[in-house]
Amino acid sequence: MPYRSSLFGRTFAFKDVKEVLAKANERKSGDVLAGLAADSDLERVAAKDALSQMTLDVLRQNPVIPYEDDEVTRIGEDLLDEGAYGEIKAWTVAGLREWILGADTDGEDLRRVSGGLTAEMVAAVAKLMSNLDLAYAASKMEVTARCNTTIGARGTLASRLQPNHTTDSTEGIRASLLEGLSYGCGDALLGLNPVNDTAASLSETLKLLDDVKNRLEIPTQICALGHISTQMEAVRRGAPTDIIFQSIAGSEKGNRAFGFNADTVREAQSLLQGLKRGAGPNLLYFETGQGSELSSGSHSGADQVTMEARCYAFARAFKPFMVNTVVGFIGPEYLFDSSQVIRAGLEDHFMGKLSGLPMGCDCCYTNHMMADQNDVENLSLLLAAAHVNYIIGVPGGDDIMLNYQTNSYHDSAALREILRLRPLREFELWLEEWGILRDGRLSGRAGDPSIFIERLGG
């Protein structure tokens, strides 16, 4: 059925729910590239008006990819909490927005309702929010998970230490790893993106990370972010890992383009459970990013915010320890400039949290985007204020292997100090034992990786 909205003497008609969702989205270069974006600001506002009056039941009955055609749709639908959905199905999207932002609605209320929301509902309400709305709403939500450390507790900000190297050199990785630890990074994960996605290469990297972790007695998790199947092969050959990683998409076709499906993830989860390395039950790490489905031709005519929300519906089925959006990595074809990157980061964080996920963000950009390091720092400050679970840290903010820019090792410490946040508690105690942290602030010893050399044997 068509949906209509009249503004300033003009009537705008939208053929279906998918078109309303697409044209109600804030301007994104990816939607323009796909031919899905509103033709004008007036049409965008008209689509938002039509969307605001739509009931949540209508959104449930009209997923952007039909149930019978897509595994991601089926997973989201089959796991829906019917009790929570029954409470809200008659609400309009505008009503959901007002309830989320209401002063009397707290994190417990949002957690209760979360299970009754489909991805399309989550995306729809995000489209009606300003940047401040997104940050405020996300700040209400505390989503924790536990592997060896507990992530997401109120008052904390964690970091993933990313010691990437252009040749997977063990000495280069080790040097970068120790520097990051000396700045208080790594409580979320010691996690490296390998150059060589082979079981042998991942095994060497994991052995190095595990050796440093064990000899320095670091309370954290390790992971080598190769393909999920390569990681499983490395583990079967005896490689140590605490977490298994995979980039995910919001459609079955997109996940197939990444080389996996839900059964692959279940297999990885079962493999990790058999290792018994994690003190807690959350053992998986997923990464997302607006535009990935369009880049693989797997978006099925849906806009990139809605497809991103569908990633989170897929992810929550597996109760991961970490999820993050690599918000500016794919390029200007999908997020053109700093304004679009910042908006996407706030959208993704909010949508992930509302979906019940322990969300982080890789606040990043590529060199051919209209963005710079100040924009990355602006986004990380906004997200830290919105209670993001973690950010990424690399030496000097410059990843020499992936050739993109993100937060530096010392950014997480600066954000913690500005906003009176702390590292994850287990890791904070470890930092205090080494004299790196004192009363929640970095000491004069911070930034000196040589303090670890004696323990590691030179």
Steps between C-alpha positions, in 0.01 A plus 500: 500500500622856435588740781441874462594825668397854407728796568474861378235416244685199359406136545775239506414136435724206594426161349590285801661485845846445351479827306375693803794368706751585229378853434461580870870435553740788556701567185764233440711475186440124491124547471555759227728257316233230524226733375307469827542843661236772518521742207474804728494599865124552464450143379720377787282681753186363332639147529583560867143620552359187335736282701413670827134402458575138409427238767762253618271218389516628142879497515500143631273385220719668236868406545719645227592145393221238522516226764505219247791655308748589772666332799558830681129585482410154629744520791366839608137393469536159663679641807256788557366527855126475436414625847702819459372544145139465617547801730615731221367374167230768480745785569599731219867559427454854635352353817797265540738794459320709762497206743872429453589865559258544789647600833321211674637234262817342633740229391295221656194612304701504177647156569151357558366634171814431297420136431169597338657728238583387149791655313263709290345649817845581640607667175172689472523664841866593440394688185272726706774597745751782499864434584440614857193276525711202391771576755253563782299186433811282472637642825203352685591147400754282680575179311763279660672182384770278648784297356806546725415860581152650540430767242233771498454583870389854576794736551746303288656548156702213357730482198603243243876506456565451125875434440476447122818462296562515126677161488361331814848532650493355850753757622302786351176371646663449839641855507163651410324276750722605790468867413121473504500320834722771645230757417228295670350350182383143450234429763241417232734299279852447373385457143705511182388511134738262320652568160516129421169323552640149540469262792878492540534880509206544738646231726831686531323826580273339757794327669676836530192674643438212740862495615499870584160473665607207719849618592377846595187348659270738315127464570367530146416307182698425182389458139650497150240650269533269203208337323284295736583175322874573512481572871319173561764311303775665706323404823462141385876495440555605861515881478383682814216752480235641730278656236405421139425788267299559184381799298125469447238641264128567528396243241561133431645594161739746667618238747552254216716764331704504822528122473286372788147449631332456837603136521865606467458731799333226704790271419751762616304559819495128577874473434576783744274355766702179480827690559372634836737799483239763579389559858165620367253385234554769233761385250439667163598831339309653208581805290259691278500819293238698311524434127651152505191342345490749215869438432423129449171552317306338783285785634179394318402860435507596869682801646824461688369593847228236480750242377731594788219446752450154348865420579418555866192277483726226366774563757278488806403141422855396598550707820841645402756653732570787260337669203627812330427705195809588294321818422713676237706216359311409184550842342332817370279306259292406807579771758631803319625736769540556872137599547381169354762299691409658834129451435556135404710434811226635726230309310689172513582529870139578588357225277742242633427586861124502437543153347659385828862487383826600676589767245832663424619713210804529278487878453684511172538646152693432183736747338273565202207612721409856595597438862803533725633405841304773676180340373607161638567659838165685491316175434686310770418771755132495403488121522684486831244746640228271360648204695662309216657178628836539326700668225803386297861607560795487257844667514463869423147444372645375169452136403791435265366161393133579430596852380233688692487735797332438833557579869850491644610305806480800731155615384316257726696632800411860408132412462499318833650801673268755336184304578615339826488150359718203593644194324327168557544418868717188463731684262509814713638300792766356268599850382528615861730207583733611220487863610348609168180629657454688824161620628350444158761706314811404308817540702841623386586139427236477227619482141823317587480144361844415638342434840380164366829384348652342809193286562498393135870419498644781285 
